[in-house]
Each structure stands twice: as C-alpha cells, then as structure tokens.
Amino acid sequence: MRWGNDDFESLDSKGSLVTAAFLHDIGWQEFDQQPRLKSDEKTENPTPVNFHELSPQTWIDMYEQGIDATAAIDPYAGLVVSLHGVGLQNRRYGLTPEWSNPRSEFDGFIQTEQKRQRQLMEQISEQDGFSMSSKDRTTLKQLQEDAHNPEQYEGQLWCNYKLLQIWDTLSHILCATTNPTGETSIENVPVSTSTDITISIHSETANTYRIVPYPFQTDPLVVSVTGRTVSEQTVKSGETSAVAREYFLNTDEVEFRIHS
C-alpha cells in the first residue's frame, strides 16, 4: 500500500486496511460468475444488470457473504467493511447527503451489521497487541445512533472508514468511467485522523490520471488490474452461458498511471 507522504499521514492498522480494501467486494464473486441480463427499456435488447439494479435481498446476501469472509480472516478489516456496507445504505453516515433517502428494505441488514460491529469491536479488543481506543468506541456508538453528522466523529476507525471510501471511489473513477478525459473531485479525504481535504482527479487519457494534492508515496504510481470484456454481440444474444464464458476467457491486463 503506497498511501502516505509528507502531506498525508501513512496508514495505521496497515495490514488490516489492506485486507479490507482487497476483500471489501469479495461477496460479489458469485454475482460476477452468474451474469444477469435484462431487457433494455428503449431497445428491448438484452443488457447486463448493473449492481445498482439488484433486488435488496440479493444485494444484502452478497454483502453479508463478503463481510462474513473478511471478518473470518481479520476482525478489524471485517469491522471496516461492515461499516462500508452499512454506509452504502445510509448516505455514508452523512458524507454523501445528496444520495437517495435510506430504504426501509435495508433496515434488517443495518441492524444485523450493527450487532456484528459491536461483537467485532469486543473481539478486536481481546486480541494481543491490538486495542480499540475510547474514541473509536465512542465513534462506533455515534455511528449506530444514526445521527449522520460526520463532524462529530473522530478517531482512527472513522479515518480508516473514510480511507476505504476514497479508494473505492477512486477505483470506480479509474475502472468504470465512460469519459476518457475530464475532471472530478473526492471530498473528505483524510490527511490525518483529524483533518480532511478535497482532492482533484484530472483524467488526461483513459489510463493516465493526475491527482492534486497527491496522496501516494510513489510518483508516478503504476497500477495494473485485470480487465474483462464481453462483446456487444454476445450480450445481445441473450445467452447467459455465452456471456459467462466470454467473461472468463477475454481477460487483459490494464495499466493505470497516476501522478502528481
């Protein structure tokens, strides 16, 4: 993990945060392996189902599987990923107030995860060489009280939660953008546990990005990811088995260059 430099504090709980970042979407493996198609409203042609379009119960099942898997490997990582999942259903605890109102279909999921979070907090506190600060305990209590006022939250746990949101958002900008050039920004980026800033992301080409202020140790930072493609013709065939087969066969390494 290359996060941190003279302007951005390096990671606390580094190993657990790397685990959280790596596994936070692990529950989507089943979704990826079983492609879902729908009829386009305008053209009536088959088109892939976006993960935003899943039924609440399917979404919940996917996320619970992922949190289960993460918590079994690393309780602290599981706690951060659980907060991430709940945050997606409550405007990220107030960090993204422009999102839609929380939906009642996810109330049970939120309550289940809040119970899990309290259990993980105690489990982490019992580990040798790892303790949860009083600020972290207070923060978790405040988050679960549903106040949605980020200014009242503090401590390393809240900082680590925000870091996961930054990396998740950045991955979407790099991998899911439809505009090869442009500019966007990410708010609430921690430079320390007590100070946040906004960073600007300038898309120079489809694979080259400039970030200001620059948060990484290495400049430029080169990141490789495995890309998968399915042809429009195969999708239009409406055959999910053909879509799945092409998805697994058509892989390519995509390299992103990020610099100051």
Buried (B, 14 or more C-beta within 10 A) or exposed (E): BBBBBEEBBEBEBEEBBBBBBEBBBBBBEEBEEEBBBEEEEEEEBBBBEEBEEBEBEBBBBBBBBBBBBBBEEBBBBBBBBBBBBBBBBBBBBBBBEEEEEBEEEBEEBBEBBBEBBBBBBEBBEEEEEEEBEEBBBBBBEBBBEEEBEBEBBBBBBBBBBBBBBBBBBBBEBBEEBEEEEEEBEBBBBBBEBEEBBEBEBBBBEEBBBBBEBBBBBEEBBEBEEEEEEBEEEBBBBEBBEBBBBBBEEEEEEBEBBBBE
